[in-house]
Amino acid sequence: MRELILSFFLHKYNMMIKKFSEFITEGMWGSALRRSNSAKERKDDEANRIQEFIDNQSESEYIYITDGNVINSKKSIVISDTDLVNGKLPFKFGRVDKDFICSKCTSLTSLEGSPQEVGGIFSCSKCPSLTSLEGATQEVGLSFSCRECTSLTSLEGTPQKVGWSFSCRECTSLTSLKGTPQEVGGNFSCSDCPSLTSLEGAPQKVGWSFRCRECTSLTSLKGSPQEVGENFDCRGCPSLTSLEGAPKKISGKIIN
């Protein structure tokens, strides 16, 4: 009888050890394994999405990836509405030697992930849902355009170095020019911005022409560039009663 009872308890003990071992293996380790597999699947999914994005670019052979899945290109990159993820750029971009275009993306709400540097043109024009330029490229070799972004109220976050032209024209909700680069190599245009009341924050040196025409709420030229390489155009500003504050140094003429 004693041997029978001992055998019974030994069997129970072995069963408990087996279940505990299964819990450790399938529970804790299994959970860790599932997490590891899930992370790998996410990484593989992102790699597949990046490759699909690259394949859809017209100059895909010039695109390369650096650490952290950062996309770079020796040519141009074009973003369409279908590329966006929850209204944002689909990936992080590094350097684009030519143009970076995300124009006409009606659902674009953020520029986070934009290239650190663009050698040619950066354009986010005609993006009606874009409310901020924070995250935009900070150095643009040729031109920057956010024209017809009708929800923009501020230019904070714009590139601080623009080689040629800067356009924020037809941004109908724009109320301030603060945030623009202090120097623009070519043309600057903030024309057709009916909510703009002041030129405070405008670039102080413009290499070619400065245009603030058809800004119907503009009441003063204070804040205008101190130096303009060609013409200063402020036509069609009915609320403007004086040219006080106009550029002191101008190679062309003031058109009003």
Helices and strands as residue ranges (DSSP letters): H 2-22, I 23-29, H 30-55, G 60-62, E 63-66, E 70-73, E 77-78, G 81-83, E 93-96, E 100-101, E 117-118, E 121-123, E 139-140, E 143-145, E 161-162, E 166-167, E 183-184, E 188-189, E 205-206, E 210-211, E 227-228, E 232-233, E 249-250, E 254-255
